[in-house]
């Protein structure tokens, strides 16, 4: 043991060093595009969400985890802004219908996405495409002279220089362009409200808001929206994968998720400490004795002691006939030309044995008294027959 102690110490120290290095090792930067209000990663929207009270002073800010249809259905909202940011916006006819009704009532919708798909894109006649030149940075600015910067705002690190190549012209206006004059921010009026659509979702993320004066671009873009109630979307996020489980609704709500896991933890503790398996002693139940067989044996011994072999043989035959009827549905009292073959087929006994047995039975039934050897022969034939029949039952 002492000889191995140095090697054991080296192994323990190596494991400790490995654990410390692993714990102290900085985590790699997560460049996934989440656009979520709670994510501080480069492409999260933590900064923007925290600065919304500065953009809309005094406005109530609501976070919605439901679809547009579930959020707006049956509600008449006066004075609201709906903000949606993600790489792709795909709205079905029900979401689109509620969104159009929401805007027509005098509200505003701000959407920043590189791709617009499905029903909403068809209705608004929207198509987007990247610029021909792919660069690590791009310049963006506004068309309004009062909002233009002295030097274009620079968006960096793979933000995607997308532009609108078509959109609904009625009530539309171009609010922002890129450094190649491609439209990347537009307004489309509908009813008493308006849609504000951008192709630059990455411009509203933590990374780009911290670069130079890009936060100013975000504030100016949102300044087109009136100062009023904000609906911040957390539902249309492509980074959020719906749990593949029947509990997806529970797991999609933070309070319900915590309640679910707390309940499961409590159940596990209960099983570990309180629900020990206590198996009761299983009593040994002896099978009930066959009273009929005991009775037959008793009666048989009684008649044998009296020397009444005929009576014993009659009882034996009756018991045998009952056995055939109950086990194999064979009526031995009424026989025909195929009787012996039918008995042999159902019981598995040889045809010769069946014929000898019933010849013996018929012979005894005709006698008024029989000697001991005839009774013994009958008993032997019946036992041999039953031995074959039991194999068939198995």
Secondary structure, DSSP 8 states (H G I E B T S, - for coil): -HHHHHHHHHHHHHHHHHHHHHHHS-----------TT--STTS-HHHHHHHHHHSTT--EEEE-S-HHHHHTT---SSEEEEEE-SEEEE-HHHHHHHHHHHHTT-EEEEE-SEEEHHHHHHHT-EEEE-SS--SEEEEEESSTTT--SS-EEEESS---EEEEE---TTEEEEEEETT--EEEEEEEETTEEEEEES-GGGGSHHHHTSTTHHHHHHHHHTTS-SSEEEEE-SS-TT----SSTTHHHHTSHHHHHHHHHHHHHHHHHHHHT----------------HHHHHHHHHHHHHHHHT-HHHHHHHHHHHHHHHHHHHH---TTS--TTHHHHHHHHH---HHHHHHHHHHHHHHHH-SS--HHHHHHHHHHHHHHHHHHHHHH-
